[in-house]
Amino acid sequence: MSRTMILLLLLLRGLTAGHPPPAATPRLKLTFPELRARHGLRLFSLERSCCYEALLLDEERGRLFAGAQNHLLSLALDDINQRNRKIYWPAPVEWREECNWAGKDITTECMNFVKILHPYNRTHLYACGTGAFHPVCAFVEAGQHAEEPIFKLDPRHTEDGKGKSPYDPRHTAASVLVGEELYSGVATDLMGRDFTIFRSLGRRPSIRTEQHDSRWLNEPKFVAVFWVPESEDPDDDKIYFFFRETAVERQQGLGKTSFARIGQICRNDMGGQRSLVNKWTTFLKARLVCAVPGPDGADTHFNELRDVFLLQTRDKRNPLVYAIFSTSSSVFQGSAVCVYTMADIRRAFLGPFAHKEGPNYQWVSYQGRVPYPRPGMCPSKTFGTFGSTKDFPDEVIQFARHHPLMYNPVLPHGQRPLFLQAAVPYTFTRIAVDRVTAADGHYDVLFIGTDVGTVLKVVSVPKESWHHMEPLLLEELQVFQDASPITSLQLSSKRHQLYAGSTTALAQLPLHRCGAYGKACAECCLARDPYCAWDGTTCTRYVPNTKRRFRRQDVRNGDPNVLCSEDPRRGSVPQKQLYGVEGSTAFLECVPKSLQARVLWTYQRTLDDPQREVQMDERVVRMERGVLLRSVQRADAGLYLCHATEHGFTQPLLRLSLEVISAWQAAGMAPAGDPQLTAGAPGRKVWYQDFLQLVERPPLGATDKVCQRLRSRGRPPPPPRTHAGPPGRGQGEEPRKARRRRTHEGPRAERGPRSASPW
Ligand SMILES: *[C@@H]1O[C@H](CO)[C@@H](O)[C@H](O)[C@H]1NC(C)=O
């Protein structure tokens, strides 16, 4: 069976098993102009700069620090366009010339691209850039308080950035600064061939990974680095590296495969005494699996790790790891979010080591004796009497050197992706997660940046139990007009703002747009957005721990029947009058706010007749924004009701009253001799179509203009239609009157041209 077939089966199986379909439709899609005009999207960009890759969110100072091409920025978190400061930090001319001599492009590569930005101490930040293929770092003074307007860098006091920043602007570096020491995963040479996990800065000697040993690192691409305490004792603290690399354990002949990895080292690693001198003695790595389980083990793997977000929980030893992946297959394109717990990660590092042996020289689970202290354990009081890694017995160091890889992979929580998108024209690039308190519990809201400048907002809610989570794609937001890939993403829970960086600009956007879900309680409730609640009159931001009389929110069930019975607007449906010309087309437009809602049309000839569902055929065509009636007939006249069905709840959206005018009548009203007006040929623009557009959605008073226009064409004016009357009831009454008049005239008269005329 081909891979595509397997995949198809897999997706079908997933669907029938009640799992989310591969391409989820966002409930709400907001374009760039909409976000700018109505939802507080702010943009920032510098002239003659680009590439806003390094973002550092500083809640205390109230600043968003950013690294860009030749620049460092300090922006106000509340409004990135207010009170901003910048530092011009170019590469020196000599470095740029050298870079150019080495064959690099002077304008696109031989610049200082700032890649790294960390808080250093109470007054300073630490920044590193590519420095025109000459990595460079510097301390940046940023002041202690929000009010202090300090932001400066002394260009004379810069440091060598080798092993901290990449050389090449296309490469990424991942790092974390802990206790004035920098842990980074980066290429340490100009050619980008020698990679290392490196500790620098601080007082202790620098430590790195074993060089030129593919078992340790094999063409890695570092994605993220975090510091996670393991116990109350700081000696047990670990640093975790997330990267992807060419898999060594893949059997030969199967081609190059990329695997996602998590690597660990101890913070108190000092290297070995006789061997592994100034190299890590506690380095271990395990495979991170993010796959959709398939039949007979034919899993679909998402191998290309793209980004990792560490969600802190109350227990700082057990944050949640949110990771995004894409596929490396050319057959199947997709992206996924997988979540890992620290317990599962630690279990993999405590499991068997991978070992190469046997006649085929395969990777197997190591069954022999493991020396003590077990490699990967930090020297601390928790596990023994070793004061430093330099005291470790030689056999421990030797074992560690030859067994950096764990045999068992780390599987995601729930054994499958939390959210995935396949068959969509984009890939996930960045992720940020916010833990939100709602009326019925805590929810993790995911903000996922894509390579087409959009942000997806996803919330995972329990389906039957808290063990079975279901993702809801709430919003798809076009944050960058030019569809440039999102390269950095940060969020402030405190300020309720999201910050995104791309090649061209920085963007700021609130985390919620409750009003955009609609004006009714049911619409607010169906959205199931933990940020939003119905306050009795509008859909607004939910603030926990505040007493309000009217506050409706139920993220888990989202059932308007339960929550919205008191909505005063329940049952009132907007009404519209529509005229169709016989033989021509009529369009019944009805677009629900939610893209996930299914639209259902019912029809009744008069208000007293029963409603029946409108059947679609060649003449009655369902379109994206409504229903198209081709070649309108007399019998089409009547009342059309548009309903939206979502999450098991059906609500009426719009009542359309269609009246049908005969073609000759419409044409007869046109001045003679105009060839355009004589036929209702489909697709031809005839004058009454303009007229229909005018009356379809009559603004108050528009009827008068229509009347004048008709009068000027030398025809008797139509009887006044009371669109300008009281909205709602008045308009609803109107077709009923017209109908009564017609029935009075009898069926014969209705068919006759003169009496059938609504005029
Ligand atoms: C922070 O570090 C910088 C650079 O080493 C140093 O000049 C400054 O005095 C330090 N500030 C504090 C408050 O320790």
The ligand as an ORCA input file, in Angstrom:
! r2SCAN-3c Opt
* xyz 0 1
  C      25.222     43.840     35.453
  O      26.233     43.406     34.591
  C      26.974     44.446     33.971
  C      27.926     43.823     32.992
  O      28.741     42.880     33.586
  C      27.697     45.264     35.051
  O      28.392     46.323     34.450
  C      26.641     45.799     36.013
  O      27.290     46.471     37.075
  C      25.815     44.664     36.578
  N      24.726     45.224     37.364
  C      24.390     44.765     38.584
  C      23.235     45.436     39.241
  O      24.998     43.885     39.111
*
